[in-house]
Amino acid sequence: MRKESQDFLLQQFERLIKAVRQHEADLPGIKPFRDAMERAYTQAIFNRRRKEVARAAAKEATRQCHESLCEAFDAAVALRGFIKSVVGFRSKALFQFGMKPRGKYNRAKPAIGFKPPS
C-alpha cells in the first residue's frame, strides 16, 4: 500500500470508480474489475467507519474506567479513615487491613549545643 493518507486514497478510489462508470461502454470486459473495485471500496469505507466507532467506544470505556477508579479511591480513603477512627491510629490491628499504625510521638530533640533559656 502506498504512503498517502487514507482520505487521499479513498478519494482516488472514488474518482476512479466514477470515471469507470462514465466510460464503461468504451471499455469492454471491465465489469468484473469494476465490481471488485466497488466491493473493496465499500468494504474499506465500512471498516473505516467501524474503526471510528470502536475508537469512540474505547474513549468512553477509558473515561468510565477512570471514573470508577476515582470512585474506588475515594471510597478506600473513607473506609481507611473509618477503620482508623474505630480501631485507633496507633493500634496494631491496622496491620490486618494493610495499614501502618502511627508511631510513638517523639518530641523533636534540641539541636546540639542548644541551651534552653533559664
C-alpha positions, 0 to 999 in steps of 0.5 A: 500500500502506498504512503498517502493518507487514507482520505487521499486514497479513498478519494482516488478510489472514488474518482476512479470508480466514477470515471469507470462508470462514465466510460464503461461502454468504451471499455469492454470486459471491465465489469468484473474489475469494476465490481471488485473495485466497488466491493473493496471500496465499500468494504474499506469505507465500512471498516473505516467507519467501524474503526471510528466507532470502536475508537469512540467506544474505547474513549468512553470505556477509558473515561468510565474506567477512570471514573470508577477508579476515582470512585474506588479511591475515594471510597478506600480513603473513607473506609481507611479513615473509618477503620482508623477512627474505630480501631485507633491510629496507633493500634496494631490491628491496622496491620490486618487491613494493610495499614501502618499504625502511627508511631510513638510521638517523639518530641523533636530533640534540641539541636546540639549545643542548644541551651534552653533559656533559664 
